[in-house]
Amino acid sequence: MKKSNFFAFISRMKYIDRWGLMRNINKENVSEHSLDVAVIAHALAIIQKKRLNMDVNPEQTALYAIYHDVSEIFTGDMPTPVKYYNSVIKSAYKEVELSVNERLLNMLPEDFKAEFEDVLIPKEEDKEIWKTVKAADKISAYIKCLEEEKSGNKEFLKAKQSLLLAIKNMNMPEVKIFMDEFLEGYSLTLDEME
């Protein structure tokens, strides 16, 4: 049987630091971020299912979120102002991400590929799942800004404002429910959380 390095590459997400252009009080890597996004995406999908009566699979949504930034193993974390500077750069970066994800998919044994293809290669029929993951990604970044601000770091104030506006502009009821019911806890101390 041919050996595969797929999971070894995935484990390297922990070596990719996020927020490279910003001074961080608390470093965050892609692995940590992916877990946070998966937890939030799962919660958003549960809200969709339980509160909004949508036909969704929260576990599938969480799985997609776990792998949503795997391309950064090869590209690093491209800062948002660079990634979205203009449509040409945004489109080129999307092509790079897709190419990297195809490379990762081809590292898998043949009998695994079908299980990972939808997770690594976005499909039109999964656009609502990816929209939920994107919302979770924005919320996770917003929470990072809150945490940095709570630690006395003013470096994240503008990012926090931009992210909050982007989150509101998504006009997703599940996002509003999450923000209204669960966000406050992220600003509390451990003793205040009871």
N, C-alpha and C positions, 0 to 999 in steps of 0.2 A: 504494500500500500504506500502511495506517495505521501510524503510528509507535507504538512501545511503550516505556514507561519501566520495565518489569519488572526488567531486569538492572541498570539504574541504581539502582533501589531496593535490590536485593540487595547491591550494592556498598557501600551505606551501613551495612551491619552493622558495618563497622570503626569507625564513629563512636559506637556504643552500648557504653558501659563497663558491665562486670559488677561485682557485689559493691559496689553503691553505698552500703550502710550500713556498710561495713567500711573500716578503714584498710588500704590496699594498699601493699606495698613495690614490687611489680610490677603495673602496670595490666594488665587483660585486657579485650579487647573481644569482642563477640559473634562476629565473623569468626574471630578466633584460636580462641576456644572451639569454634566449629563444626568447624573443621579437626581439633582435638584429639579431639572426640567422634566425628567420622567415622573417624579412624584407629583409635580404640579399638573402635568398633562393628564396623568391618571385621575387626579382630583377633578379637573375640568371635564373629563369624559364621564365621570360618575355624576357630576352635576347635570351634564347633558342628558344622561340616561334617567336619573331619578327625579330631577326637578323639571326638565324641559321635554321629557318623554321622547327623546331622540333615540333612534336605533343605532347605537354605537357599541363598540367593544373596548372598554377601558383598558384591558390588558394589552390589546394590540396597540392602542395609542401609547401606552407606557413603553412598549417594546420599540416602537418607532423613535420615541424620544431618547431612549438609551443610545441609539446609534446616530442621532441627528447630526452630530458634529464629527463623525469619525474621519472625514476627509482632512481634518486639521492635524491628523497624525503626520501627514505629508506637507500640508501647506502652512502649518502654524495657525494661530488665531489672527486672522486678518482684521484689523481695527475697523469698526463700522464706518467711520468717516471716509476711509479709503475704499472699502468694499462697495459702498453705495454712492461714491463720489459722482458718478454719472452712469448712464445706461450702458455705455460700452464696457466700462470696468465691471459693472454688475453682471452683465451677460457673460463676459469672459471668465469671471470668477465662478459663475454657475457651471460653465463648461468644465473648468478645472475640477470642481467638486464632483461632478458626474464622472469624469474620467478617473479620478482617484477611487471613487466608490466602485466603479466597474473593475478596476485593478484589484481592489480588495475582494470583490465577489469572485473573481477568477482565481484567487488564492485558495478558495474553499474546495474541499473534495466534491466531486460531481454530485454525490447523493445529498449534500448539504445546500447546494446552490439554490434550489427551488424554495427552501425555507428562508433564505436571506435576501432573495432578489427584491421582493417588495419593500423590505426594510431599507435596503441600500439604494435602490433605483426608484425614485418617486414615479408613481403612475397617476394618470388623470383620475381614475376611479377612487384613489385614496386622498384626493385633494382636501377633503374635509378633515381627515386625520392630520394631515400636514399643517392645515390651518390651526388646528388645536395645538399641535406641537410648537408652532411659531408663536402662538399666544403665550404658551408656557415658557418659552425661551425669553420672551420680552418680560414676563413677570419675574422670572428668575434674575434677569439682569437688573430689574428695578429693585428687587430685594437686596442684591449685592450693593446697589447704591445706598439703600437705607442703612445697611450694615456699616458701610464705610463712613457715612455721615454720623452714625451713632458713635463711631470710634474717634470722631473729631476730624475726619478727613473731608475737607471742602472740595477736593478735586472732582468729586462725582456729582456735584450739585447740578450742573448743566445736563449731564447724562440722565440724571434722575428726572429732570423736567421733561426732557425729550422723550424718554421712555414712557412716562405717565401719559403724555399727550398721544403717543403711538398706541398705547394700550386702550385709551378711551376711544380713539378713532377706529379701533377694530369693530366697535359696535357689536360685541358678542355678549349676549346675556349671561352665559356661563362665566365669562371673565369678570363681569360686574359682580356677580354673586360671590365669586372667589375673593375678589378685592374687598367687598363689603363684609364678608363673614370671617375671612381667614387672615387677611393681611396685617391687621393690627398686632397680632401675636408676634410678628417678626421684629417689632420694636420694643418688646418687653424683655425684662431680665428673666432669668430662670425662676427666681422666686415669685415674680409677678404673674407667671403663666398658669398658676394653679387655678 
